[in-house]
């Protein structure tokens, strides 16, 4: 299993934030199936103010950039969802140029089976 923690912001507008919440309370079935088909084993998205943090677990050795690209290209309906979500989002001000969802740096993990500081993956743009 490959794990990522990613972040981005919603646009600074209470209606946009509520729209995002509303859509994620009823994610389109095609989107859910496409994520599973692309290799996503777990995805949690958390919100604080307008900052989103995504916890992502992928099948072994999958890269999130490839998974998201495969997902977005899987069908016109999924592409529509991705365009809609992107219209509500903006990169974190701390994101490297070109990043959308940005990899957060792991700094601690309480797990005797793994090192406290995990490998930092290359930061790259994704939607």
C-alpha positions in Angstrom: 0.0 0.0 0.0 1.2 3.5 -0.8 0.0 6.4 1.3 -0.2 10.1 0.5 -1.5 13.1 2.4 -2.4 16.0 0.1 -3.7 19.5 0.6 -5.4 22.3 -1.3 -7.8 25.1 -0.5 -11.4 25.8 -1.5 -12.1 29.3 -2.8 -12.6 31.8 0.0 -16.4 31.9 -0.2 -18.9 30.4 2.2 -21.2 29.4 -0.6 -18.4 27.6 -2.4 -17.5 25.7 0.8 -21.1 24.7 1.3 -21.4 23.6 -2.3 -18.3 21.4 -1.9 -19.7 19.8 1.2 -23.1 19.2 -0.5 -21.5 17.5 -3.5 -19.3 15.3 -1.2 -22.4 14.2 0.8 -23.6 12.7 -2.5 -20.6 11.8 -4.7 -21.7 10.5 -8.1 -21.6 6.7 -8.3 -19.4 6.9 -11.5 -16.8 8.9 -9.6 -16.7 6.4 -6.7 -16.3 3.4 -9.1 -13.7 5.2 -11.2 -11.6 5.9 -8.1 -11.7 2.2 -7.1 -11.0 1.0 -10.6 -7.9 3.3 -10.7 -6.4 1.7 -7.6 -7.7 3.9 -4.7 -8.2 1.7 -1.7 -9.1 4.5 0.8 -9.7 8.2 0.4 -10.6 10.6 3.3 -11.0 14.3 2.8 -11.1 16.6 5.8 -11.9 20.3 5.9 -10.8 23.1 8.2 -12.0 26.5 7.3 -11.3 26.3 3.6 -8.3 24.0 3.7 -8.8 20.5 2.5 -6.5 17.6 3.5 -6.8 14.3 1.7 -5.6 11.0 3.1 -5.1 8.6 0.2 -4.2 4.9 0.2 -3.4 3.3 -3.1 -2.6 -0.2 -4.2 1.1 -1.0 -4.0 3.5 1.1 -6.0 0.8 3.3 -7.6 1.6 7.0 -7.9 -1.3 9.4 -7.1 -0.6 11.5 -10.2 -1.1 8.5 -12.5 -4.1 7.3 -10.6 -5.8 10.8 -10.7 -5.0 11.1 -14.4 -6.5 7.7 -15.2 -9.5 8.5 -13.0 -10.2 11.9 -14.7 -9.9 10.3 -18.2 -12.2 7.3 -17.3 -15.4 8.8 -18.6 -17.1 12.0 -19.6 -19.2 11.9 -16.3 -16.0 11.7 -14.2 -14.4 14.5 -16.2 -17.5 16.6 -15.5 -17.1 15.9 -11.7 -13.5 16.8 -11.8 -14.1 20.1 -13.7 -16.8 21.0 -11.2 -14.6 20.3 -8.2 -11.7 22.2 -9.6 -14.0 25.2 -10.1 -14.4 25.3 -6.3 -10.7 24.8 -5.5 -7.4 26.6 -5.6 -3.9 25.5 -4.8 -2.5 26.1 -1.3 -0.5 29.4 -1.2 2.4 27.2 -0.1 2.2 24.8 -3.1 5.1 24.6 -5.5 4.3 26.2 -8.9 2.1 24.0 -11.0 0.8 21.9 -8.1 -2.9 21.5 -7.5 -3.3 18.8 -4.8 0.0 19.2 -3.0 1.8 16.4 -1.1 2.2 17.3 2.6 5.5 16.4 4.2 5.3 13.6 6.7 7.0 14.5 10.0 5.8 11.9 12.5 4.1 8.6 12.6 3.4 6.6 15.8 3.8 3.1 14.5 6.4 0.6 15.7 6.4 -1.2 12.3 7.5 1.8 10.2 9.9 4.7 10.6 8.6 7.8 12.3 9.4 10.0 9.3 8.2 8.5 6.0 9.7 9.0 2.6 8.7 12.3 1.1 7.4 11.8 -2.4 8.1 14.1 -5.3 5.8 17.1 -5.4 3.9 17.3 -8.6 0.8 18.9 -10.1 -2.5 17.0 -10.1 -6.2 17.9 -10.0 
